[in-house]
Amino acid sequence: MSHAVIASSVGAALMAVAVMFVRLKAAKRPASARKIILPPFFMSTGALMYLYPPFRLTGMEILEAVVVGMFFSIFLIKTSTFEIKDNGIYLKRSKAFVFILIGLLIIRIVLKTILSSEIDVTQLSGMFFLLAFSMIVPWRVAMYRNYQKLYRELHSGRKA
C-alpha cells in the first residue's frame, strides 16, 4: 500500500472524527437552513482538483462514484431527523449515525486499499471526492426538506 493511500485513509479517519464532534455539537443548538445548505457549497471547492489532468475521471469512474455515494447517502438520510423543541428545530441525536459513519469509513478504507492496486492514486482521490460529494448532497437536500417542513409547522402555529 502506498504512502498516499495510507495518508488519505488517516485523513479520512480524522475527518470522520471531526464530523462526529460537529454532529454532537450541532444537536445542542437549533438548526438553520444555512447550516444545512452551506457544507456542500464549501466542499464543492474540492472539485477544482479536476482542473489538474491526473485527477480527471472516466465516464465509468464518475458513474460508479456517484451511484455508490448516492447509495451511502440513504444511511445518512435515515439517521438524520429533526424535532421541534423549545420553540426551535433541533437535529435529533442518533446512536446509529456514529456507527454508520464508522462503517462507511471502514468500507472506504477497504475499497481504497483494494482499488489502489488497480487505479492510480490521483484518480482514486478524484473518485472518493466525488463519492463523498454524491453522498453529502442528497443527504443535505433531504435534511433541508425535512427542516423546511418542520419550519412551516412551527411558524404556522401547528404542533409537530
N, C-alpha and C positions, 0 to 999 in steps of 0.2 A: 504494500500500500504506500502511495507516495506521500510526501510531506504535505502537499497541498490538500489532499483528501483528509488527512488527519487534522490539519489546521482548520479546514472548513467544518469538519464534524465537531470539533471543540467549539468553534464559533457558533454553530447551530445549537449546541447544548447550552451555551451561555445565553443565547437569545431566548431559548425556551424557559430558562430560569427567570430571566427578566420579564417575559410575558406573564409567567405565573404571579410574580410580585405585583406587576401592574394590574393584573386582573383582581387580585385580592384587595389592592388599594382602591380600585375603581368601584368595588362593591360597597365601599363605605361612603361614597359621595353620589349625589344624584347624577344620572346620566344626562347627556345632552346630544342633540343631533350633531353638533360639531365634533364632539369626542368620538362619535361613531363613524362619521364620514372622513375625517382627516387622515387617519392612518394609511389607508390605501393610496391617497394622494402623495403622502410623504414617501411611501415605499416605491411609488412609480418612478421616482428619480433613478432608481437602480436600473431601469431599462436602458439608461444611457450606455450600459456595458455593451449593448448590441451594436453600437457605433464602431466598436473595435472588432474587426472581422473574425478573430478566433472564437469569439463568444456567440457568433451567429449560429442559428439552428436550422436544420432541415424542416420541411413541412411535417414529416412524420414525428420528429422530435417535439415540435410545437404541439401537435395534436396529442401525443402521449402525455406531455407535461400538463396541458390544460385539462384533459379528461381525468387524470389522477388527482390533480388539485381540486377540481370540482367535486369529485367523489369524496375526498377527505373533508371538504367543507361541510358535508352533511353532518358529520360528527360534531363539528363546532357549532353548527346551527342548532342542533338538537339540545346542546348543553348550555345555550345562551338564552336565557329568558329574563324578562323584566317583571317588576312588580311595583304597584303603587304603594308607597309607604311614606308617612309624614308629609303628605301633600307634595311628594316628588316621585320621580320614576327612578328606580334603582335596579341594577343588574343583580339577579339572584345568584348567590353562591352555589356552585355545583361541584361536589367532590369528584364527579365523573370527569369534569373538564380537565383537571390536573392529570388524571390517569390517561385520558385521551391524548393530551398534549405530549405526555411521556411516550405513549405508544406510537404516536406519529413521528416523534423524534427517533425512536429506535428503528422504525421502518425506514425512515430517511437515511439513517447511518448505514443500515444493512444494504439498502439499494445503492447508495453511493459507493460502498465498498465493492459490491459486485459489479456495478456498471463502470467503475473507474478502470477496469482492465479492458473494457471494450470501447469506451467513449473517452475522447480527450477531456482532460480536467476542465479546460475553459468552456467547452460545450456543455459539459456536465453541470458546471456552475450556472450557465445560462438556463439549462433545463430546470434546475432546482429553484432558481429565482422565479421562473415562470410558473412552476408548480405552486410555490408559496403564494404568488400573486393571484393565481387562479383559485386558490383556496380562500384567501382573505377577502377578495371582492364579493363573492356570493354570500359569504358569512356576514360581512358588514351590510350588504344590501338587505339581507333578511333581518338583521338586528335593527336597521333603520326603519323598516316597515313595521316591525313589532313595536318599536319605540313610538312611532307616529300614531299607531292605533291606540296605545295607552295614553299618549299625549292628548288625543282628541277626547277620550273618555274622561280624563282628568279635568279638562277645561270645558267640557260640556255639562258638567255637574253630575254626571252619572258615576256611580261607584263601580270600580273594577271587580 
